[in-house]
Amino acid sequence: MELSQSKADGSYSKALKTIAKYDILLLDDWGLEPLKAAQRNDLMEIMDDRHQHASTIMISQLPTEEWYQAIGDNTLADAILDRLMHNSHRLKLKGESMRKVVSELTENEHLS
């Protein structure tokens, strides 16, 4: 969902309420690029609305120790990560990328 567009057309509050109602929000490839100021504020609003009401799954190749830097503002990072990490479960995966493993399979192995 484009939150920046919803700000322009006046539907921002409605968009946030919709996101808050999702049972599970999945943020994939999180932290690939540092957040801009508006994105930090949007993420804060989302995490605040969802805190203790709904589940949020963050998938990232970026180690959690680097999430402050990815968020870009220490005060907002504290608030966002406090809401996200409090009462969270972290799974650290090891091993080869499944994309690499699957690409090495033969055609017959893909089909079985």
C-alpha positions as CSV (number, residue, x, y, z in Angstrom):
1,M,0.0,0.0,0.0
2,E,1.3,3.4,-0.9
3,L,1.0,5.5,2.3
4,S,2.6,8.5,0.6
5,Q,-0.2,8.5,-2.0
6,S,-2.9,8.1,0.7
7,K,-1.5,11.3,2.4
8,A,-1.9,13.2,-0.9
9,D,-5.5,12.0,-1.5
10,G,-6.7,12.3,2.1
11,S,-7.1,8.6,2.8
12,Y,-4.1,8.3,5.2
13,S,-6.1,7.7,8.4
14,K,-8.3,5.1,6.6
15,A,-5.1,3.3,5.3
16,L,-3.6,3.2,8.8
17,K,-6.9,1.8,10.2
18,T,-6.9,-0.9,7.5
19,I,-3.3,-1.9,8.3
20,A,-4.0,-2.0,12.0
21,K,-6.9,-4.4,11.4
22,Y,-4.8,-7.1,9.6
23,D,-4.3,-10.1,11.8
24,I,-0.8,-10.5,10.4
25,L,1.3,-7.8,8.7
26,L,4.3,-9.2,6.8
27,L,7.2,-6.8,5.9
28,D,9.5,-8.7,3.6
29,D,13.1,-7.7,2.7
30,W,13.0,-5.0,5.4
31,G,16.0,-2.8,5.8
32,L,17.3,-3.1,2.2
33,E,17.4,0.7,2.1
34,P,17.5,3.3,4.9
35,L,14.1,4.8,5.7
36,K,13.2,8.3,4.7
37,A,11.7,10.6,7.3
38,A,8.1,10.1,6.1
39,Q,8.7,6.3,6.0
40,R,10.0,6.4,9.6
41,N,6.9,8.2,10.7
42,D,4.6,5.8,8.8
43,L,6.3,2.8,10.4
44,M,6.0,4.4,13.8
45,E,2.2,4.9,13.3
46,I,1.8,1.4,12.1
47,M,3.8,-0.2,14.9
48,D,1.9,2.0,17.5
49,D,-1.5,1.0,16.1
50,R,-0.6,-2.7,16.0
51,H,1.2,-3.0,19.3
52,Q,-0.4,-5.7,21.5
53,H,-3.3,-6.0,19.1
54,A,-1.9,-7.9,16.0
55,S,1.1,-9.8,14.8
56,T,3.8,-8.3,12.6
57,I,6.4,-10.4,10.9
58,M,9.6,-8.7,9.7
59,I,11.8,-10.6,7.3
60,S,15.3,-9.1,6.8
61,Q,18.8,-10.1,5.8
62,L,19.9,-7.1,7.9
63,P,21.0,-8.1,11.4
64,T,18.8,-6.6,14.1
65,E,21.9,-4.8,15.5
66,E,21.8,-2.7,12.3
67,W,18.1,-1.8,12.4
68,Y,18.7,1.5,14.2
69,Q,20.9,2.6,11.4
70,A,18.3,1.5,8.8
71,I,15.6,3.5,10.5
72,G,17.8,6.5,10.7
73,D,16.6,8.4,13.7
74,N,17.5,7.0,17.1
75,T,14.5,8.4,18.9
76,L,12.0,7.0,16.4
77,A,14.1,3.8,16.2
78,D,13.8,3.3,20.0
79,A,10.0,3.8,19.8
80,I,9.5,1.6,16.8
81,L,11.8,-1.2,17.9
82,D,10.4,-1.2,21.4
83,R,6.9,-1.8,20.1
84,L,8.2,-4.4,17.6
85,M,10.7,-6.3,19.7
86,H,8.8,-6.3,23.0
87,N,7.3,-9.8,23.4
88,S,8.7,-10.9,20.0
89,H,10.1,-14.2,18.8
90,R,13.3,-14.0,16.7
91,L,14.3,-16.7,14.3
92,K,17.8,-16.6,13.0
93,L,18.2,-18.8,9.9
94,K,21.4,-20.3,8.8
95,G,22.6,-22.1,5.7
96,E,22.4,-21.5,2.0
97,S,19.8,-19.3,0.4
98,M,16.9,-21.5,-0.8
99,R,17.1,-19.7,-4.2
100,K,20.6,-21.0,-4.6
101,V,19.7,-24.5,-3.4
102,V,16.7,-24.7,-5.8
103,S,18.7,-23.3,-8.7
104,E,21.2,-26.1,-8.4
105,L,18.5,-28.8,-8.6
106,T,18.1,-30.7,-11.8
107,E,14.8,-30.4,-13.8
108,N,13.7,-33.9,-12.5
109,E,14.5,-32.8,-8.9
110,H,12.3,-29.7,-9.4
111,L,9.4,-31.8,-10.5
112,S,9.4,-34.3,-7.6
